[in-house]
């Protein structure tokens, strides 16, 4: 399973999608399981040349999960705060629950329809 982060919430041009973490999963047909993939804060940061250091912008970052970049099945957002990240469950309108950054991506819940799929 691969985890990708989208553009960062900054005026600096950042990649549209970056592979931020992955794990090998052997799914059993018809079974559900929770998969945890640690995502380093570095993947939610960019190099600021004027400050000569990594900067982690505060705000919402799109996250996609799937078997490959061409097969992304789940999507959501991670809200980055100064020292923590919160997961916004994309299938609910409730306030985000605060979670450590390494666990936030495990809570993605909205299944993405394949192009042309139902």
MIKOL-389283 format. One record per residue (C-alpha): y, x negated, z negated; residue number from 1. Coordinates in Angstrom, 3 decimals, decimal comma. Each point is the difference from the previous one (the first is absolute). Layout:
REM MIKOL-389283
+----------+----------+----------+------+
!        Y !        X !        Z ! resi !
+----------+----------+----------+------+
!        Y !        X !        Z !  NUM !
...
+----------+----------+----------+------+
This chain:
REM MIKOL-389283
+----------+----------+----------+------+
!        Y !        X !        Z ! resi !
+----------+----------+----------+------+
!    0,000 !    0,000 !    0,000 !    1 !
!    3,416 !   -1,388 !    0,958 !    2 !
!    3,379 !    0,721 !   -1,605 !    3 !
!    3,207 !   -0,327 !    2,028 !    4 !
!    3,597 !    0,218 !   -1,220 !    5 !
!    2,763 !    1,221 !    2,297 !    6 !
!    3,655 !   -0,931 !    0,374 !    7 !
!    1,699 !   -0,958 !   -3,236 !    8 !
!    3,026 !    1,984 !   -1,255 !    9 !
!    2,613 !   -2,577 !    1,001 !   10 !
!    2,518 !   -0,647 !    2,772 !   11 !
!   -1,920 !   -3,194 !    0,821 !   12 !
!   -2,411 !    0,493 !    2,910 !   13 !
!   -3,559 !   -0,030 !   -1,391 !   14 !
!   -3,327 !    0,578 !    1,815 !   15 !
!   -0,973 !    3,582 !    0,835 !   16 !
!   -3,444 !   -0,615 !   -1,519 !   17 !
!   -1,466 !   -2,933 !   -1,948 !   18 !
!   -3,581 !   -0,440 !   -1,207 !   19 !
!    0,456 !   -0,241 !   -3,777 !   20 !
!   -3,573 !    0,141 !   -1,289 !   21 !
!   -3,579 !    0,825 !    0,835 !   22 !
!   -3,462 !    0,411 !   -1,480 !   23 !
!   -3,476 !    0,452 !    1,408 !   24 !
!   -1,444 !    3,457 !   -0,621 !   25 !
!   -3,461 !    1,301 !    0,782 !   26 !
!    0,521 !    3,773 !   -0,004 !   27 !
!   -2,931 !    2,278 !   -0,603 !   28 !
!   -0,003 !    3,050 !    2,291 !   29 !
!    1,383 !    3,069 !   -1,762 !   30 !
!    1,172 !   -1,900 !   -3,090 !   31 !
!    3,532 !   -0,600 !   -1,293 !   32 !
!    1,056 !   -2,988 !   -2,019 !   33 !
!    3,149 !   -1,605 !   -1,319 !   34 !
!    0,862 !   -3,322 !    1,562 !   35 !
!    2,520 !   -2,367 !   -1,543 !   36 !
!    1,827 !   -2,559 !    2,092 !   37 !
!    2,506 !   -2,303 !   -1,674 !   38 !
!    3,257 !   -0,414 !    1,912 !   39 !
!    2,149 !   -2,986 !   -0,891 !   40 !
!    3,687 !    0,637 !   -0,607 !   41 !
!    0,627 !   -2,587 !    2,722 !   42 !
!   -1,041 !    2,602 !    2,606 !   43 !
!    2,768 !    2,257 !   -1,312 !   44 !
!    2,550 !   -2,815 !    0,246 !   45 !
!    1,899 !   -1,909 !    2,665 !   46 !
!    1,483 !   -3,497 !    0,136 !   47 !
!    3,775 !    0,099 !   -0,437 !   48 !
!    1,396 !   -3,087 !    1,728 !   49 !
!    3,435 !    0,343 !   -1,612 !   50 !
!   -1,526 !    0,085 !   -3,510 !   51 !
!   -2,813 !   -2,424 !    0,885 !   52 !
!   -2,578 !    2,144 !   -1,815 !   53 !
!   -2,331 !    2,991 !    0,316 !   54 !
!    1,662 !    3,380 !   -0,583 !   55 !
!   -1,867 !    3,207 !   -0,833 !   56 !
!    2,169 !    2,944 !    1,058 !   57 !
!   -0,046 !    3,153 !   -2,107 !   58 !
!   -1,040 !    3,203 !    1,755 !   59 !
!   -2,847 !    1,720 !    1,834 !   60 !
!   -2,411 !   -1,970 !    2,177 !   61 !
!   -2,485 !    1,704 !    2,349 !   62 !
!   -3,653 !   -0,913 !   -0,608 !   63 !
!   -2,927 !    0,622 !    2,350 !   64 !
!   -3,714 !   -0,461 !   -0,699 !   65 !
!   -2,928 !   -0,069 !    2,400 !   66 !
!   -2,876 !   -1,934 !    1,500 !   67 !
!    2,380 !   -1,879 !    2,328 !   68 !
!    3,575 !    0,133 !    1,318 !   69 !
!   -1,294 !    2,258 !    2,779 !   70 !
!   -1,870 !    2,294 !   -2,434 !   71 !
!    2,447 !    0,870 !   -2,814 !   72 !
!   -1,296 !    3,051 !   -1,860 !   73 !
!    2,323 !    0,306 !   -3,005 !   74 !
!    3,755 !   -0,266 !   -0,510 !   75 !
!    2,399 !    0,173 !   -2,905 !   76 !
!    2,929 !   -1,822 !   -1,547 !   77 !
!    0,429 !   -2,491 !   -2,791 !   78 !
!    3,314 !    0,145 !   -1,835 !   79 !
!    1,024 !   -3,486 !   -1,059 !   80 !
!    2,097 !   -0,351 !   -3,141 !   81 !
!    1,227 !   -3,247 !   -1,546 !   82 !
!   -3,282 !   -0,974 !   -1,670 !   83 !
!   -2,367 !    2,880 !    0,794 !   84 !
!   -1,126 !    2,180 !    2,862 !   85 !
!   -0,680 !    3,716 !   -0,074 !   86 !
!   -2,306 !    1,847 !    2,319 !   87 !
!    1,369 !    3,122 !    1,614 !   88 !
!   -3,028 !    2,169 !    0,706 !   89 !
!    0,712 !    1,252 !    3,452 !   90 !
!   -1,902 !    3,262 !   -0,447 !   91 !
!    1,996 !    1,084 !   -3,042 !   92 !
!    3,683 !    0,655 !   -0,592 !   93 !
!   -0,094 !   -1,091 !   -3,651 !   94 !
!    1,822 !   -3,030 !   -1,326 !   95 !
!   -1,754 !   -3,334 !    0,551 !   96 !
!   -2,169 !   -1,285 !   -2,811 !   97 !
!    0,811 !   -3,548 !   -1,057 !   98 !
!   -2,819 !   -2,437 !    0,821 !   99 !
!   -0,393 !   -3,790 !    0,038 !  100 !
!    0,615 !   -1,366 !    3,480 !  101 !
!   -3,586 !   -1,185 !    0,498 !  102 !
!   -1,374 !    3,509 !   -0,571 !  103 !
!    2,616 !    2,063 !    1,818 !  104 !
!   -1,600 !   -0,140 !    3,427 !  105 !
!   -3,277 !    1,363 !   -1,385 !  106 !
!    1,637 !    3,399 !   -0,450 !  107 !
!    0,706 !    0,776 !    3,655 !  108 !
!   -1,109 !    3,501 !    0,745 !  109 !
!    1,275 !    1,413 !    3,295 !  110 !
!   -2,494 !   -0,251 !    2,831 !  111 !
!    1,608 !   -0,853 !    3,336 !  112 !
!   -1,152 !    1,878 !    3,103 !  113 !
!   -1,185 !   -2,223 !    2,850 !  114 !
!    2,068 !    0,205 !    3,213 !  115 !
!   -1,029 !    3,200 !    1,773 !  116 !
!   -2,226 !    0,972 !   -2,963 !  117 !
!   -0,044 !    3,160 !   -2,084 !  118 !
+----------+----------+----------+------+
